[in-house]
Amino acid sequence: MTAEPIEDDKPLDPKVEAIRRRMVRLLMVSGGIMMIGLMTVLAAIVYKVNTSVSKSVVLDESTLTIPRNTEIISTAMGDGRVMLTLKGTDGSRELRIFDRNGNLLNTLKIQQE
């Protein structure tokens, strides 16, 4: 195995050199656009992760206390609160609103006229 001598690069033809320069310029512009696009996608992912974490709500297990022999007619949840519509054994009805920790916030008695 004998190594062949390396010949010096010969200068390119001016027309070929102009095409090579255009290709290098196109490569640089395309690479710059790709980098801007990649940075935009990464910024959108970071933004989405940060906004979705702040909106998530973790509720702990809570116990709601209602009177014995009371029937739950309906329930509603929203904004970290629970609303129960209760019917007593005597036919009376009331709404009870609890927070996410099970604390009673308000009781509304319902009377029919």
N, CA, C and O atoms as a GROMACS GRO file, in nm:
protein
  452
    1MET      N    1   0.083  -0.117   0.000
    1MET     CA    2   0.000   0.000   0.000
    1MET      C    3   0.087   0.124   0.000
    1MET      O    4   0.153   0.158   0.098
    2THR      N    5   0.084   0.184  -0.107
    2THR     CA    6   0.158   0.309  -0.118
    2THR      C    7   0.060   0.424  -0.118
    2THR      O    8  -0.044   0.419  -0.183
    3ALA      N    9   0.093   0.527  -0.046
    3ALA     CA   10   0.007   0.645  -0.038
    3ALA      C   11   0.034   0.733  -0.158
    3ALA      O   12   0.149   0.762  -0.192
    4GLU      N   13  -0.074   0.776  -0.221
    4GLU     CA   14  -0.060   0.865  -0.334
    4GLU      C   15  -0.045   1.008  -0.284
    4GLU      O   16  -0.108   1.045  -0.185
    5PRO      N   17   0.034   1.086  -0.349
    5PRO     CA   18   0.050   1.225  -0.304
    5PRO      C   19  -0.079   1.304  -0.324
    5PRO      O   20  -0.150   1.284  -0.423
    6ILE      N   21  -0.110   1.392  -0.231
    6ILE     CA   22  -0.231   1.474  -0.236
    6ILE      C   23  -0.203   1.593  -0.325
    6ILE      O   24  -0.107   1.668  -0.304
    7GLU      N   25  -0.287   1.610  -0.423
    7GLU     CA   26  -0.270   1.723  -0.513
    7GLU      C   27  -0.338   1.846  -0.454
    7GLU      O   28  -0.440   1.833  -0.387
    8ASP      N   29  -0.284   1.961  -0.476
    8ASP     CA   30  -0.346   2.084  -0.430
    8ASP      C   31  -0.475   2.108  -0.506
    8ASP      O   32  -0.486   2.075  -0.624
    9ASP      N   33  -0.575   2.166  -0.434
    9ASP     CA   34  -0.701   2.197  -0.500
    9ASP      C   35  -0.680   2.304  -0.605
    9ASP      O   36  -0.613   2.405  -0.582
   10LYS      N   37  -0.738   2.278  -0.718
   10LYS     CA   38  -0.730   2.376  -0.825
   10LYS      C   39  -0.843   2.476  -0.808
   10LYS      O   40  -0.951   2.437  -0.764
   11PRO      N   41  -0.823   2.602  -0.841
   11PRO     CA   42  -0.932   2.699  -0.828
   11PRO      C   43  -1.048   2.661  -0.920
   11PRO      O   44  -1.029   2.612  -1.031
   12LEU      N   45  -1.170   2.686  -0.870
   12LEU     CA   46  -1.289   2.654  -0.948
   12LEU      C   47  -1.312   2.757  -1.057
   12LEU      O   48  -1.265   2.870  -1.052
   13ASP      N   49  -1.385   2.713  -1.153
   13ASP     CA   50  -1.428   2.800  -1.261
   13ASP      C   51  -1.515   2.911  -1.200
   13ASP      O   52  -1.590   2.881  -1.107
   14PRO      N   53  -1.509   3.036  -1.244
   14PRO     CA   54  -1.589   3.143  -1.184
   14PRO      C   55  -1.739   3.115  -1.182
   14PRO      O   56  -1.806   3.153  -1.086
   15LYS      N   57  -1.792   3.050  -1.284
   15LYS     CA   58  -1.936   3.018  -1.284
   15LYS      C   59  -1.970   2.915  -1.176
   15LYS      O   60  -2.071   2.928  -1.108
   16VAL      N   61  -1.886   2.815  -1.161
   16VAL     CA   62  -1.907   2.712  -1.059
   16VAL      C   63  -1.890   2.774  -0.920
   16VAL      O   64  -1.964   2.740  -0.828
   17GLU      N   65  -1.794   2.862  -0.905
   17GLU     CA   66  -1.773   2.931  -0.777
   17GLU      C   67  -1.894   3.015  -0.739
   17GLU      O   68  -1.931   3.018  -0.622
   18ALA      N   69  -1.957   3.082  -0.834
   18ALA     CA   70  -2.077   3.162  -0.807
   18ALA      C   71  -2.192   3.071  -0.762
   18ALA      O   72  -2.265   3.106  -0.670
   19ILE      N   73  -2.208   2.956  -0.825
   19ILE     CA   74  -2.313   2.860  -0.785
   19ILE      C   75  -2.284   2.806  -0.646
   19ILE      O   76  -2.376   2.792  -0.565
   20ARG      N   77  -2.157   2.777  -0.616
   20ARG     CA   78  -2.121   2.727  -0.483
   20ARG      C   79  -2.154   2.830  -0.375
   20ARG      O   80  -2.205   2.794  -0.269
   21ARG      N   81  -2.125   2.957  -0.401
   21ARG     CA   82  -2.155   3.064  -0.305
   21ARG      C   83  -2.306   3.076  -0.281
   21ARG      O   84  -2.350   3.092  -0.168
   22ARG      N   85  -2.385   3.066  -0.390
   22ARG     CA   86  -2.531   3.071  -0.375
   22ARG      C   87  -2.582   2.954  -0.291
   22ARG      O   88  -2.670   2.971  -0.207
   23MET      N   89  -2.524   2.837  -0.314
   23MET     CA   90  -2.565   2.718  -0.238
   23MET      C   91  -2.530   2.732  -0.090
   23MET      O   92  -2.608   2.694  -0.003
   24VAL      N   93  -2.412   2.786  -0.062
   24VAL     CA   94  -2.373   2.808   0.079
   24VAL      C   95  -2.466   2.909   0.144
   24VAL      O   96  -2.507   2.891   0.259
   25ARG      N   97  -2.499   3.016   0.072
   25ARG     CA   98  -2.591   3.117   0.125
   25ARG      C   99  -2.729   3.056   0.150
   25ARG      O  100  -2.790   3.085   0.253
   26LEU      N  101  -2.778   2.973   0.058
   26LEU     CA  102  -2.907   2.906   0.075
   26LEU      C  103  -2.904   2.813   0.196
   26LEU      O  104  -3.001   2.804   0.271
   27LEU      N  105  -2.793   2.743   0.214
   27LEU     CA  106  -2.777   2.655   0.329
   27LEU      C  107  -2.783   2.734   0.459
   27LEU      O  108  -2.848   2.691   0.555
   28MET      N  109  -2.717   2.849   0.464
   28MET     CA  110  -2.718   2.932   0.585
   28MET      C  111  -2.858   2.987   0.614
   28MET      O  112  -2.901   2.986   0.730
   29VAL      N  113  -2.928   3.034   0.514
   29VAL     CA  114  -3.063   3.088   0.533
   29VAL      C  115  -3.157   2.977   0.579
   29VAL      O  116  -3.235   2.997   0.672
   30SER      N  117  -3.151   2.861   0.514
   30SER     CA  118  -3.237   2.749   0.553
   30SER      C  119  -3.209   2.704   0.696
   30SER      O  120  -3.302   2.677   0.772
   31GLY      N  121  -3.081   2.696   0.733
   31GLY     CA  122  -3.045   2.658   0.869
   31GLY      C  123  -3.096   2.759   0.971
   31GLY      O  124  -3.143   2.720   1.078
   32GLY      N  125  -3.087   2.888   0.938
   32GLY     CA  126  -3.138   2.992   1.029
   32GLY      C  127  -3.288   2.981   1.048
   32GLY      O  128  -3.338   2.995   1.160
   33ILE      N  129  -3.361   2.957   0.939
   33ILE     CA  130  -3.506   2.943   0.949
   33ILE      C  131  -3.542   2.820   1.032
   33ILE      O  132  -3.635   2.825   1.114
   34MET      N  133  -3.470   2.711   1.014
   34MET     CA  134  -3.495   2.590   1.093
   34MET      C  135  -3.469   2.615   1.242
   34MET      O  136  -3.545   2.566   1.326
   35MET      N  137  -3.365   2.688   1.274
   35MET     CA  138  -3.335   2.718   1.415
   35MET      C  139  -3.444   2.805   1.477
   35MET      O  140  -3.485   2.782   1.591
   36ILE      N  141  -3.491   2.905   1.403
   36ILE     CA  142  -3.600   2.990   1.453
   36ILE      C  143  -3.726   2.907   1.476
   36ILE      O  144  -3.794   2.924   1.577
   37GLY      N  145  -3.757   2.817   1.383
   37GLY     CA  146  -3.873   2.731   1.398
   37GLY      C  147  -3.862   2.639   1.518
   37GLY      O  148  -3.958   2.622   1.593
   38LEU      N  149  -3.745   2.581   1.539
   38LEU     CA  150  -3.722   2.493   1.653
   38LEU      C  151  -3.736   2.570   1.784
   38LEU      O  152  -3.797   2.520   1.879
   39MET      N  153  -3.680   2.689   1.791
   39MET     CA  154  -3.692   2.770   1.912
   39MET      C  155  -3.838   2.808   1.940
   39MET      O  156  -3.879   2.812   2.056
   40THR      N  157  -3.915   2.835   1.835
   40THR     CA  158  -4.056   2.868   1.852
   40THR      C  159  -4.134   2.750   1.907
   40THR      O  160  -4.216   2.766   1.997
   41VAL      N  161  -4.109   2.631   1.854
   41VAL     CA  162  -4.178   2.511   1.903
   41VAL      C  163  -4.142   2.484   2.048
   41VAL      O  164  -4.231   2.453   2.129
   42LEU      N  165  -4.016   2.495   2.084
   42LEU     CA  166  -3.975   2.474   2.223
   42LEU      C  167  -4.038   2.577   2.316
   42LEU      O  168  -4.081   2.543   2.427
   43ALA      N  169  -4.045   2.702   2.273
   43ALA     CA  170  -4.110   2.805   2.355
   43ALA      C  171  -4.258   2.775   2.373
   43ALA      O  172  -4.311   2.795   2.482
   44ALA      N  173  -4.326   2.727   2.269
   44ALA     CA  174  -4.467   2.692   2.280
   44ALA      C  175  -4.488   2.576   2.375
   44ALA      O  176  -4.585   2.574   2.451
   45ILE      N  177  -4.398   2.478   2.373
   45ILE     CA  178  -4.410   2.363   2.464
   45ILE      C  179  -4.392   2.409   2.609
   45ILE      O  180  -4.469   2.369   2.696
   46VAL      N  181  -4.292   2.491   2.634
   46VAL     CA  182  -4.269   2.542   2.771
   46VAL      C  183  -4.389   2.623   2.819
   46VAL      O  184  -4.432   2.609   2.933
   47TYR      N  185  -4.443   2.708   2.732
   47TYR     CA  186  -4.560   2.788   2.768
   47TYR      C  187  -4.679   2.699   2.802
   47TYR      O  188  -4.748   2.722   2.902
   48LYS      N  189  -4.704   2.598   2.720
   48LYS     CA  190  -4.819   2.510   2.741
   48LYS      C  191  -4.804   2.431   2.871
   48LYS      O  192  -4.902   2.415   2.945
   49VAL      N  193  -4.684   2.383   2.900
   49VAL     CA  194  -4.662   2.308   3.024
   49VAL      C  195  -4.683   2.398   3.145
   49VAL      O  196  -4.744   2.356   3.243
   50ASN      N  197  -4.633   2.520   3.141
   50ASN     CA  198  -4.646   2.610   3.256
   50ASN      C  199  -4.790   2.654   3.277
   50ASN      O  200  -4.831   2.669   3.392
   51THR      N  201  -4.868   2.677   3.173
   51THR     CA  202  -5.006   2.721   3.192
   51THR      C  203  -5.096   2.606   3.234
   51THR      O  204  -5.189   2.628   3.311
   52SER      N  205  -5.072   2.484   3.187
   52SER     CA  206  -5.158   2.373   3.225
   52SER      C  207  -5.134   2.331   3.369
   52SER      O  208  -5.226   2.280   3.434
   53VAL      N  209  -5.013   2.350   3.422
   53VAL     CA  210  -4.985   2.315   3.561
   53VAL      C  211  -5.059   2.408   3.655
   53VAL      O  212  -5.110   2.364   3.757
   54SER      N  213  -5.067   2.536   3.622
   54SER     CA  214  -5.132   2.630   3.711
   54SER      C  215  -5.284   2.611   3.714
   54SER      O  216  -5.348   2.650   3.811
   55LYS      N  217  -5.342   2.553   3.610
   55LYS     CA  218  -5.486   2.532   3.606
   55LYS      C  219  -5.529   2.402   3.672
   55LYS      O  220  -5.647   2.387   3.704
   56SER      N  221  -5.439   2.308   3.693
   56SER     CA  222  -5.478   2.181   3.750
   56SER      C  223  -5.506   2.198   3.900
   56SER      O  224  -5.435   2.271   3.970
   57VAL      N  225  -5.608   2.130   3.947
   57VAL     CA  226  -5.648   2.137   4.087
   57VAL      C  227  -5.644   1.997   4.144
   57VAL      O  228  -5.705   1.905   4.089
   58VAL      N  229  -5.574   1.980   4.253
   58VAL     CA  230  -5.568   1.851   4.319
   58VAL      C  231  -5.657   1.859   4.443
   58VAL      O  232  -5.634   1.940   4.533
   59LEU      N  233  -5.757   1.775   4.445
   59LEU     CA  234  -5.848   1.773   4.558
   59LEU      C  235  -5.810   1.660   4.651
   59LEU      O  236  -5.787   1.547   4.607
   60ASP      N  237  -5.804   1.690   4.780
   60ASP     CA  238  -5.777   1.587   4.879
   60ASP      C  239  -5.908   1.523   4.920
   60ASP      O  240  -6.016   1.576   4.894
   61GLU      N  241  -5.896   1.409   4.982
   61GLU     CA  242  -6.016   1.340   5.030
   61GLU      C  243  -6.073   1.418   5.148
   61GLU      O  244  -6.001   1.455   5.240
   62SER      N  245  -6.203   1.443   5.144
   62SER     CA  246  -6.271   1.518   5.250
   62SER      C  247  -6.396   1.444   5.292
   62SER      O  248  -6.448   1.361   5.217
   63THR      N  249  -6.442   1.474   5.412
   63THR     CA  250  -6.565   1.414   5.463
   63THR      C  251  -6.669   1.523   5.481
   63THR      O  252  -6.642   1.625   5.545
   64LEU      N  253  -6.787   1.502   5.424
   64LEU     CA  254  -6.898   1.596   5.440
   64LEU      C  255  -6.992   1.539   5.544
   64LEU      O  256  -7.028   1.422   5.539
   65THR      N  257  -7.033   1.623   5.638
   65THR     CA  258  -7.122   1.579   5.744
   65THR      C  259  -7.262   1.632   5.716
   65THR      O  260  -7.283   1.752   5.701
   66ILE      N  261  -7.358   1.538   5.710
   66ILE     CA  262  -7.499   1.575   5.692
   66ILE      C  263  -7.578   1.506   5.801
   66ILE      O  264  -7.533   1.405   5.856
   67PRO      N  265  -7.696   1.558   5.834
   67PRO     CA  266  -7.776   1.496   5.941
   67PRO      C  267  -7.816   1.352   5.908
   67PRO      O  268  -7.830   1.315   5.791
   68ARG      N  269  -7.834   1.273   6.014
   68ARG     CA  270  -7.873   1.134   5.998
   68ARG      C  271  -8.015   1.126   5.939
   68ARG      O  272  -8.097   1.215   5.963
   69ASN      N  273  -8.043   1.022   5.862
   69ASN     CA  274  -8.173   0.998   5.797
   69ASN      C  275  -8.209   1.110   5.700
   69ASN      O  276  -8.327   1.140   5.681
   70THR      N  277  -8.109   1.172   5.639
   70THR     CA  278  -8.133   1.276   5.540
   70THR      C  279  -8.102   1.218   5.402
   70THR      O  280  -8.002   1.149   5.383
   71GLU      N  281  -8.189   1.247   5.307
   71GLU     CA  282  -8.172   1.196   5.171
   71GLU      C  283  -8.105   1.304   5.085
   71GLU      O  284  -8.144   1.421   5.088
   72ILE      N  285  -8.006   1.263   5.008
   72ILE     CA  286  -7.941   1.355   4.914
   72ILE      C  287  -8.019   1.349   4.784
   72ILE      O  288  -8.026   1.244   4.719
   73ILE      N  289  -8.079   1.461   4.745
   73ILE     CA  290  -8.160   1.467   4.624
   73ILE      C  291  -8.072   1.492   4.502
   73ILE      O  292  -8.086   1.425   4.399
   74SER      N  293  -7.981   1.588   4.513
   74SER     CA  294  -7.892   1.616   4.400
   74SER      C  295  -7.760   1.674   4.451
   74SER      O  296  -7.749   1.720   4.565
   75THR      N  297  -7.661   1.668   4.363
   75THR     CA  298  -7.530   1.725   4.394
   75THR      C  299  -7.483   1.810   4.276
   75THR      O  300  -7.524   1.787   4.162
   76ALA      N  301  -7.398   1.905   4.304
   76ALA     CA  302  -7.337   1.987   4.199
   76ALA      C  303  -7.197   2.025   4.247
   76ALA      O  304  -7.175   2.051   4.365
   77MET      N  305  -7.104   2.027   4.152
   77MET     CA  306  -6.966   2.063   4.185
   77MET      C  307  -6.919   2.173   4.091
   77MET      O  308  -6.959   2.177   3.974
   78GLY      N  309  -6.835   2.259   4.142
   78GLY     CA  310  -6.778   2.363   4.057
   78GLY      C  311  -6.698   2.461   4.139
   78GLY      O  312  -6.735   2.495   4.251
   79ASP      N  313  -6.589   2.507   4.082
   79ASP     CA  314  -6.507   2.610   4.144
   79ASP      C  315  -6.456   2.570   4.283
   79ASP      O  316  -6.445   2.653   4.372
   80GLY      N  317  -6.426   2.440   4.300
   80GLY     CA  318  -6.374   2.391   4.428
   80GLY      C  319  -6.480   2.380   4.536
   80GLY      O  320  -6.446   2.370   4.654
   81ARG      N  321  -6.605   2.380   4.497
   81ARG     CA  322  -6.715   2.370   4.595
   81ARG      C  323  -6.809   2.258   4.558
   81ARG      O  324  -6.819   2.218   4.442
   82VAL      N  325  -6.880   2.206   4.659
   82VAL     CA  326  -6.980   2.102   4.639
   82VAL      C  327  -7.111   2.154   4.698
   82VAL      O  328  -7.114   2.206   4.809
   83MET      N  329  -7.220   2.137   4.622
   83MET     CA  330  -7.352   2.177   4.670
   83MET      C  331  -7.440   2.054   4.677
   83MET      O  332  -7.454   1.981   4.579
   84LEU      N  333  -7.500   2.030   4.793
   84LEU     CA  334  -7.591   1.918   4.812
   84LEU      C  335  -7.731   1.970   4.837
   84LEU      O  336  -7.752   2.064   4.914
   85THR      N  337  -7.827   1.909   4.770
   85THR     CA  338  -7.968   1.936   4.799
   85THR      C  339  -8.016   1.821   4.884
   85THR      O  340  -8.014   1.705   4.841
   86LEU      N  341  -8.061   1.853   5.006
   86LEU     CA  342  -8.099   1.750   5.103
   86LEU      C  343  -8.248   1.755   5.131
   86LEU      O  344  -8.312   1.860   5.125
   87LYS      N  345  -8.304   1.636   5.161
   87LYS     CA  346  -8.444   1.626   5.200
   87LYS      C  347  -8.449   1.554   5.334
   87LYS      O  348  -8.401   1.441   5.347
   88GLY      N  349  -8.506   1.621   5.435
   88GLY     CA  350  -8.516   1.564   5.568
   88GLY      C  351  -8.632   1.466   5.578
   88GLY      O  352  -8.713   1.454   5.486
   89THR      N  353  -8.639   1.396   5.691
   89THR     CA  354  -8.747   1.298   5.712
   89THR      C  355  -8.882   1.365   5.724
   89THR      O  356  -8.985   1.303   5.697
   90ASP      N  357  -8.884   1.494   5.765
   90ASP     CA  358  -9.010   1.567   5.779
   90ASP      C  359  -9.052   1.634   5.648
   90ASP      O  360  -9.153   1.704   5.645
   91GLY      N  361  -8.973   1.614   5.539
   91GLY     CA  362  -9.007   1.673   5.410
   91GLY      C  363  -8.942   1.806   5.383
   91GLY      O  364  -8.956   1.861   5.274
   92SER      N  365  -8.869   1.860   5.480
   92SER     CA  366  -8.802   1.988   5.459
   92SER      C  367  -8.684   1.969   5.363
   92SER      O  368  -8.624   1.862   5.356
   93ARG      N  369  -8.654   2.076   5.290
   93ARG     CA  370  -8.543   2.072   5.194
   93ARG      C  371  -8.448   2.188   5.222
   93ARG      O  372  -8.488   2.296   5.265
   94GLU      N  373  -8.321   2.160   5.196
   94GLU     CA  374  -8.220   2.265   5.212
   94GLU      C  375  -8.102   2.239   5.120
   94GLU      O  376  -8.078   2.126   5.076
   95LEU      N  377  -8.029   2.347   5.091
   95LEU     CA  378  -7.906   2.339   5.013
   95LEU      C  379  -7.789   2.361   5.109
   95LEU      O  380  -7.792   2.451   5.193
   96ARG      N  381  -7.688   2.277   5.097
   96ARG     CA  382  -7.567   2.295   5.177
   96ARG      C  383  -7.449   2.306   5.082
   96ARG      O  384  -7.432   2.224   4.992
   97ILE      N  385  -7.368   2.408   5.105
   97ILE     CA  386  -7.252   2.433   5.019
   97ILE      C  387  -7.126   2.411   5.102
   97ILE      O  388  -7.108   2.470   5.208
   98PHE      N  389  -7.038   2.324   5.050
   98PHE     CA  390  -6.913   2.289   5.118
   98PHE      C  391  -6.795   2.332   5.032
   98PHE      O  392  -6.804   2.335   4.909
   99ASP      N  393  -6.682   2.365   5.098
   99ASP     CA  394  -6.561   2.394   5.020
   99ASP      C  395  -6.485   2.264   4.994
   99ASP      O  396  -6.532   2.157   5.032
  100ARG      N  397  -6.368   2.273   4.930
  100ARG     CA  398  -6.293   2.154   4.892
  100ARG      C  399  -6.239   2.076   5.011
  100ARG      O  400  -6.201   1.960   4.996
  101ASN      N  401  -6.234   2.138   5.127
  101ASN     CA  402  -6.185   2.070   5.248
  101ASN      C  403  -6.297   2.007   5.329
  101ASN      O  404  -6.270   1.947   5.433
  102GLY      N  405  -6.420   2.020   5.284
  102GLY     CA  406  -6.534   1.964   5.356
  102GLY      C  407  -6.594   2.058   5.458
  102GLY      O  408  -6.681   2.016   5.535
  103ASN      N  409  -6.550   2.183   5.461
  103ASN     CA  410  -6.606   2.281   5.555
  103ASN      C  411  -6.737   2.335   5.502
  103ASN      O  412  -6.748   2.368   5.384
  104LEU      N  413  -6.837   2.343   5.588
  104LEU     CA  414  -6.968   2.396   5.550
  104LEU      C  415  -6.956   2.547   5.533
  104LEU      O  416  -6.918   2.618   5.626
  105LEU      N  417  -6.991   2.596   5.412
  105LEU     CA  418  -6.984   2.739   5.384
  105LEU      C  419  -7.119   2.807   5.406
  105LEU      O  420  -7.125   2.917   5.460
  106ASN      N  421  -7.225   2.740   5.365
  106ASN     CA  422  -7.357   2.805   5.373
  106ASN      C  423  -7.465   2.698   5.372
  106ASN      O  424  -7.450   2.592   5.313
  107THR      N  425  -7.576   2.730   5.440
  107THR     CA  426  -7.695   2.645   5.439
  107THR      C  427  -7.813   2.732   5.400
  107THR      O  428  -7.836   2.837   5.460
  108LEU      N  429  -7.887   2.688   5.300
  108LEU     CA  430  -8.004   2.760   5.253
  108LEU      C  431  -8.127   2.671   5.271
  108LEU      O  432  -8.133   2.562   5.215
  109LYS      N  433  -8.222   2.717   5.349
  109LYS     CA  434  -8.346   2.640   5.369
  109LYS      C  435  -8.444   2.675   5.258
  109LYS      O  436  -8.457   2.792   5.222
  110ILE      N  437  -8.512   2.576   5.206
  110ILE     CA  438  -8.608   2.595   5.098
  110ILE      C  439  -8.747   2.578   5.157
  110ILE      O  440  -8.780   2.474   5.214
  111GLN      N  441  -8.830   2.684   5.142
  111GLN     CA  442  -8.968   2.679   5.191
  111GLN      C  443  -9.062   2.698   5.074
  111GLN      O  444  -9.038   2.780   4.986
  112GLN      N  445  -9.169   2.622   5.074
  112GLN     CA  446  -9.270   2.637   4.970
  112GLN      C  447  -9.383   2.723   5.025
  112GLN      O  448  -9.422   2.711   5.142
  113GLU      N  449  -9.435   2.809   4.940
  113GLU     CA  450  -9.546   2.895   4.983
  113GLU      C  451  -9.677   2.844   4.932
  113GLU      O  452  -9.781   2.904   4.959
   0.00000   0.00000   0.00000
